[in-house]
Amino acid sequence: MKDWIFSTDHKRIGILYLVGSIAAFAVAGIMALLIRLEQSGLGPTITSDATNYNVWLYFHGAAMILAFLIPGLTGFLANYLIPIMIGAHDVAFPRINSFSVWLFWFAIVLALLTFVIPDPPDVMWTGYPPYSVQTAGNTSFYVFTVHLMGFSSILGAVNFLCTVIYMRAPGLGWNQLNIFVWTVLGAFVLQLIFIPVLAAAVTLVLFDKYFGTAFFAPAQGGDVLLYQNLFWFYSHPAVYVILLPAIGTILEILSTMSRNPIFNYKTCVYGGVWGTVVLGSDVWAHHLYVSGLVDWLRIGMMMTTIIISIPVGLLVLTMVGTLYKGSIQYNTPMLYAASELFLILAGGLTGIPLSMTSMTLHLSETYFVMAHFHYIMGIMATFAVFAGVYFWFPLMTGRMYNETLGKLGFLLNFIGVNVTFAPLMWIGVEGMPRRYFDYAMFPQFEGAMKIATVGALIIALGMAITIITWIHGAIAGEKAPHNPWGSKSLEWTHTVYPPGAGNFPTPPTVSADWSPYNYGKHTAHTI
Amino acid sequence: MKKWVFTAAMMAAAPLTAMASSAAPAAEGAIHDHTEGWNNLWGHLVLDLGAIGVVFGLISIYMLVSFVRKSENEEGSLPGLSLGGSLAWTLVPVFVFLADDMYLAANGFKLWINQRTVPVNAREVKLTAMMYNWEFDYGNGVVAEADANGRPQLFVPQGQPVVLRMHSEDVVHSFFLPDYRVKEDVMPGRITYEWFLPKQIGENVLTCTEYCGVGHSNMFGKVKVIPAAKFEEMILAKSGAATPAPAAPAEGAAPAAPAAEGAAAPAAPAAGK
């Protein structure tokens, strides 16, 4: 126990991030199930108090984004893998790393207090004032959770940028880095620049609510839209903080399982990843198309938003191209990775109408938006985390998971998400608004809601099987053979499973023609 | 390689030709009904995105199905890219995406101008939002009454565009008319607007789409489209009832409000009376 609490080993810290974020995911998942059950029929079904429902919505959104997806990808996967992938013995600042994981755990505990305090926050994860200031709900729990998570992420960002810049193995050049390392670098640059803005925004809400200031109170000279700009100034880039490492994880798996190098590596890195980082910070106003913002800013951001399909398109092209003439092995991580091609297609293409100001006049704040971002962010990134856990499971535990159970869990999850979100997307186009406790004015949507509830139950079963598979594998799985997937990357070739302190029995050095993707006849020069 | 570049170039050209053919101007002086415009553009989008989706989906399925590992030691044989190949695989898709993007943006912008330009003959209604209700004020002290169930109702004349000048008394709300494909946020401290053209006699749902608290999903009511003559009659009867009362301050305040705070709202022609 003491070994874990005081550990400064990046691998243990990574596992701690995983346990914390999966705990948050489980609670957020139960909230999602309650939400779908409540919507399964017209009128109140499982609760008669709309505030309960609003608290579920708040917790589901805030926990999924801040406590599961971001820490799952940039906390767990980045922590565990980046030092090993670049051939380093640990991160640049191991104690700060330990501090940031415990900040994250405190944030999760604080978030979970939502369910025991008398007036839980009911402000949605967006926390728009004046509602978040006027509500009887305890907004401060939301604000302090964001502070702790944000502080933790900023420390992580500094730590990992330093680690990758200064601690690469001798001879390891920038163009030989794993694609996952690049995507995490992009994500951390975004975190470092934009988290302070979110922290400022929610702190001003705190001041307005508890200290009587009026930053967002128009009657005293404040401005409601100021908050929305500040909030989305971070929270849109946050989407790419999630998207980029998720795509990085998927690309690692696609490349390894098809034994092919990354297709058009340099374009993927410098065009796809960094193009997304640069453009991703200039599109936030597309969340404000119907907010009453000045018209010229809406049009400007429509252009940047539409154009961001280009770097994202390049990333998708790399994903598809990496499979060409490959030698694909289908196991659980590869099934998740392959399904991403379709999730990204469904989520990405439905984003294009939403990038257009004229379309959002009808579509914004409906189930269409909700289904869109669940496909591209919620499900896509969740599947990426799951794929990552399965893919690096032998490395982390030294054991193999049960392939049959893994595939069964995948199948249920994949069917479940589509049964849930396809009907919801459809009724969104028909005009069903989000965040509704009841939908008495739209009785025609009850059938679709019932189908979605069935889907949610299928997902719940799939998730339960998935988590059982992990626990079973970690305790009783067969011993993992060396390099089970035949990868060329340092984390598989130069370590024992699980790696001990210092990661490598002998610190690796790499030559100029080495690449983590040296499959077939390729060397680093030919890619 | 050449075949691919050619195909890509054709794909890039397709939206441009489509744009040229869809640029037929609407009849001079007619009211551009943006509800229909939205439905048309949505149809375009479903085709455009459906085509991209099918192409990418088929390519993905082809990749996933045809390159399955045959023997344990088999490795992939993705051909390496030369500098030229690498650039081609970057620039050609970039321009294909860009061409489609520009086509969509141009069409979207055309509709947007229509959605945000209020016709000169629009009937102006002042909307006040509050937790958890809507109030509609036609000027001269004429307000729309709630129906028998206490639900807000907005009476509008058939065939005449209606513009809503909106503000909120408390938190952010959003006024949504699903059937007319239009919404805009309603907030304290600023005046926002939206307009629509009621064409068919009947009822349409009006509702709130910005989360505003425990009664958020209960902020719904009806738009009631009635014949123009009947509508004018109703307004006249109500304002007749309102004038004898000493309503001088109320009367002065109602029309003055949009003008005084109009600086915050984008310039749009006032009701042409």
Interface residues (C-beta under 8 A of the other chain):
Chain A: A50 T51 N54 D122 M124 T126 Y128 P129 P130 Y131 Q134 T135 P218 A219 G222 D223 V224 L225 S258 R259 N260 P261 F263 N264 K266 T267 G271 V290 S291 G292 V294 D295 I299 M302 M303 I306 I307 S309 I310 G313 L314 V316 L317 V320 G321 T322 L323 Y324 K325 G326 S327 I328 Q329 Y330 A338 L341 F342 L345 A346 L349 T350 I352 P353 M356 T357 S358 M359 L361 H362 S364 E365 T366 V429 E430 G431 P433 R434 R435 Y436 F437 D438 Y439 A440 M441 F442 Y519 G520 K521 H522 T526 I527
Chain B: H34 G37 W38 L41 W42 L45 L49 I52 G53 F56 G57 I59 S60 M63 L64 F67 V68 R69 K70 E74 E75 G76 S77 L78 P79 G80 L81 S86 W89 T90 P93 V94 F97 L98 D101 L104 A105 G108 F109 L111 W112 Q115 R116 D170 V171 V172 S174 F176 P178 D179 R181 V182 K183 E184 D185 V186 M187 P188 G189 R190 T192 V205 T207 C208 T209 E210 Y211 C212 G213 V214 G215 H216 S217 N218 F220 P266
